[in-house]
Amino acid sequence: MIQEYMMRGKPQSYKDLEIYLLAKELAVKVHRMTLRDLPKFEMYEEGSQIRKSSKSVVSNIVEGYGRKRYKNEFIQFLTYVLASCDETKTHLEMLYETSSLNEKVYQELFQEYKRLGPKIFNFRETVIKKHNEFYSKSNK
């Protein structure tokens, strides 16, 4: 993922990251789904939890990118991103398995988060291996 940016130039903002764009789009979808598709009693229970976890994916990408000069902190936040992505998938499973979410909506969102997870993982692995090439203090 970072290699792609090497060809296009260094990302200037977290908004240039594919994982940020996908995560933000999904968080908006999840938020709308909880208000539109869930039973009222779930809106404040599991609905609240899945809104928080999906938005945590986005906010931890942003906060981690803000600390990109510090390799260990950047990696730590990308680990939080991956964990929040997994948490969101678990909330989707629970909503589906308790019949609070229909199969079509569940499958759509679950598959999108299932595709996002490996992208986050790969980005984190690239940061681990190649951080100094892209984010060192001397490479402003």
Buried (B, 14 or more C-beta within 10 A) or exposed (E): BBEEBEEEEEBEEBEBBBBBBBBBEBBEBBBEBBEEBBBEEBBEEBBEBBBBBBBBBBBBBBBBBEBBEBBEBBBBBBBBBBBBBBBBBEBBEBBBEEEBBEEEBBEEBBEBBEEBBEBBBEBBBBBEEEBEEBBEEEEE
